[in-house]
Amino acid sequence: MDLTERITALRRVPILAKLPQARLEQLAGLCKWQDYDAGTQILGYRDPSTDVFFLAAGKVRVIVYSAEGKAVLFTELRPGGIFGEIAAIDRAGRSSGVESAVASRIASLTADQFESLLLSEPAVALATLRHLVAEVRRLSERVLEFSTLAVRYRIHAELLRLAGKSGPNEGQVLLSPAPSLADIAERVSTHREAVSRELSRLGSTGLLRREGSNLRITDVARLERIVQEAKGE
């Protein structure tokens, strides 16, 4: 990855997007760049490290495993994603683990370098605040779902989230490739069998349709109404 590619990768990170070219060039040289194979642990839950990371290529999973080995998947990040910022700010242990879902290339800054960037670039500091606020809102919504919704409706809500990540639609969304049963189960804290049963039930009602390795949500608005009713909205 040459300098131009590194600068392009950093510009995809929302908190860095407004930095001038010269500052991005400086930052690209300051970052440590590293490649990770699929399935590699990048960060462990409660690790004492404090670097902040920017995903240049690939995909990573933000995840925590229980003592019994049960996975709780918080989110997946794609190029332009940032992780490790919480520990970089408060210098405490990692709030979650991170592992590469596919081969990935990642840039990192030390906590001191990141703090210096925030202090010297008010636009980056403000963008970081907005990013963290968005994460708080997202996690608050997840806590509400886990506390109030039955497994069936948590699966529905997760399908809606996945639909939203697939971009604009005409009432239908194609999830390509379809998330695995295990992946959905980890996202909503249940087991594969429960997910399989609910996807089959939604298929029988016409809301879902398998298309090879893909999964089509045939009526996003209808699925959204079901989730809203379950939440009492």
C-alpha positions in Angstrom: 0.0 0.0 0.0 1.7 3.2 -1.2 1.3 6.7 0.4 -1.6 7.6 -1.9 -3.5 4.5 -1.0 -2.9 5.0 2.7 -4.2 8.6 2.5 -7.3 7.4 0.7 -7.9 4.8 3.4 -7.6 7.4 6.2 -9.9 9.8 4.4 -12.6 7.1 4.5 -12.6 7.3 8.3 -15.4 9.8 9.1 -13.5 11.6 11.9 -10.5 12.2 9.6 -12.4 13.1 6.4 -12.1 16.8 6.7 -8.4 16.9 7.4 -6.3 18.8 4.7 -4.2 16.7 2.4 -0.9 17.7 4.0 -2.2 16.6 7.5 -3.4 13.3 6.1 0.0 12.7 4.6 1.6 13.4 7.9 -0.9 11.1 9.7 -0.3 8.3 7.1 3.4 8.4 7.9 2.8 8.5 11.6 0.4 5.5 11.7 1.6 1.9 12.1 0.2 -0.3 9.3 -0.4 -4.0 9.8 -2.0 -6.9 8.0 -4.1 -9.5 9.8 -5.3 -12.9 8.5 -8.9 -13.9 8.7 -9.8 -15.1 12.2 -7.0 -13.3 13.9 -7.6 -11.7 17.3 -6.6 -8.0 17.1 -7.7 -6.9 20.6 -8.8 -9.0 23.6 -11.5 -8.0 26.0 -9.9 -6.0 28.9 -6.5 -6.0 27.3 -4.4 -3.1 28.8 -3.3 -1.8 25.3 -4.5 1.7 24.4 -3.8 2.2 20.6 -6.6 3.4 18.4 -7.2 1.6 15.1 -8.5 2.6 11.6 -9.7 -0.1 9.3 -8.2 0.4 5.8 -9.3 -2.8 4.2 -11.2 -6.0 5.1 -13.8 -6.5 7.9 -13.6 -6.9 11.6 -16.0 -8.1 14.3 -16.3 -6.3 17.7 -17.1 -9.2 20.0 -16.9 -10.5 23.6 -16.8 -14.1 24.7 -18.3 -15.3 28.0 -16.4 -17.5 30.3 -18.3 -20.4 28.8 -17.2 -19.4 25.3 -20.5 -17.9 24.2 -20.0 -15.1 21.7 -21.8 -11.7 21.9 -21.3 -9.8 18.7 -21.7 -6.0 19.1 -21.1 -5.0 15.5 -19.0 -5.5 12.4 -16.8 -2.8 10.9 -15.9 -2.2 7.3 -13.2 0.0 5.7 -13.4 3.4 7.3 -14.3 2.0 10.7 -12.6 3.0 13.8 -12.1 1.0 17.0 -10.1 1.1 20.2 -10.9 4.8 20.7 -12.5 4.3 24.2 -9.3 2.9 25.7 -7.2 5.5 23.8 -9.2 8.2 25.5 -9.6 6.9 29.1 -6.5 4.6 29.1 -8.5 1.8 30.8 -8.8 -1.8 29.7 -10.5 -2.7 26.4 -14.3 -2.6 26.5 -14.6 -5.4 23.9 -12.5 -7.7 21.8 -11.9 -7.3 18.0 -11.1 -10.0 15.5 -10.6 -10.0 11.8 -13.5 -11.6 9.9 -11.5 -11.6 6.6 -8.0 -10.6 5.7 -7.7 -7.0 6.9 -5.2 -4.1 6.8 -5.3 -1.7 9.8 -3.6 1.5 10.7 -3.0 2.5 14.3 -1.9 5.4 16.5 -0.8 5.3 20.1 -3.0 6.9 22.7 -0.6 9.8 23.0 -0.6 10.4 19.2 -4.4 10.2 19.1 -4.7 12.6 22.0 -2.3 15.0 20.3 -4.4 14.8 17.1 -7.6 15.6 19.0 -6.0 18.6 20.8 -4.5 20.0 17.6 -7.5 19.4 15.3 -10.8 20.7 16.7 -12.7 19.2 13.7 -11.4 15.8 14.5 -12.2 16.2 18.2 -15.8 17.2 17.4 -16.3 14.4 14.9 -15.0 12.0 17.5 -17.5 13.3 20.1 -20.3 12.8 17.5 -19.1 9.3 16.7 -19.1 8.3 20.4 -22.6 9.8 20.9 -23.9 7.8 18.0 -22.4 4.7 19.5 -24.0 5.4 22.9 -27.4 5.8 21.1 -26.9 2.5 19.2 -25.9 0.6 22.3 -28.8 2.1 24.3 -31.2 0.8 21.6 -29.6 -2.6 21.8 -29.9 -2.7 25.6 -33.6 -1.8 25.3 -34.2 -4.6 22.8 -32.4 -7.2 24.9 -34.3 -6.1 28.0 -37.8 -5.9 26.5 -38.1 -7.9 23.3 -38.6 -11.7 23.0 -36.0 -13.5 20.8 -38.3 -13.5 17.8 -38.5 -9.7 17.7 -34.7 -9.3 18.4 -34.1 -11.3 15.3 -36.6 -9.0 13.4 -34.8 -5.9 14.7 -31.4 -7.3 13.6 -32.7 -8.0 10.1 -33.9 -4.4 9.9 -30.4 -3.2 10.9 -28.8 -5.3 8.3 -31.3 -4.0 5.8 -30.4 -0.4 6.6 -26.7 -1.2 5.9 -27.6 -2.4 2.4 -28.4 1.0 1.2 -31.5 2.6 -0.5 -34.3 0.2 -1.5 -37.7 0.0 -3.1 -39.4 -1.7 -0.2 -37.2 -4.8 -0.6 -33.6 -5.5 0.5 -31.2 -8.2 -0.7 -28.8 -9.3 2.0 -25.8 -10.5 0.0 -24.4 -12.8 1.1 -27.0 -13.8 3.7 -25.7 -13.6 7.3 -25.2 -17.1 8.8 -27.5 -18.5 11.5 -24.6 -18.3 13.9 -23.9 -14.7 13.0 -27.4 -13.6 13.7 -27.5 -15.7 16.9 -24.4 -14.0 18.2 -25.9 -10.6 17.4 -29.1 -11.2 19.4 -27.8 -13.5 22.1 -29.6 -16.7 21.2 -28.8 -20.0 19.5 -28.8 -21.1 15.9 -31.9 -23.2 16.2 -34.0 -20.3 17.3 -32.8 -18.2 14.4 -33.4 -21.0 12.0 -37.0 -21.5 13.2 -37.8 -17.8 13.0 -36.3 -17.3 9.5 -38.3 -20.3 8.3 -41.5 -18.8 9.9 -40.8 -15.5 8.2 -40.2 -17.3 4.9 -43.6 -19.0 5.2 -45.3 -15.6 5.7 -43.6 -14.3 2.6 -41.4 -11.7 4.4 -38.2 -13.5 3.6 -37.0 -15.4 0.5 -33.9 -17.4 0.0 -32.2 -16.7 -3.3 -29.1 -18.9 -3.5 -26.6 -17.7 -0.9 -28.6 -14.5 -0.5 -31.6 -13.5 1.6 -34.3 -11.1 0.4 -36.5 -9.1 2.8 -39.5 -8.7 0.6 -41.3 -6.0 2.7 -39.1 -3.8 4.9 -41.9 -1.5 5.9 -44.0 -4.5 7.1 -41.1 -5.9 9.1 -40.5 -2.4 10.6 -44.1 -2.2 11.7 -43.9 -5.6 13.5 -40.8 -4.4 15.4 -42.4 -1.1 16.3 -45.5 -2.8 17.6 -43.3 -5.2 19.7 -41.6 -2.1 21.2 -44.9 -0.4 21.8 -44.0 2.5 19.5 
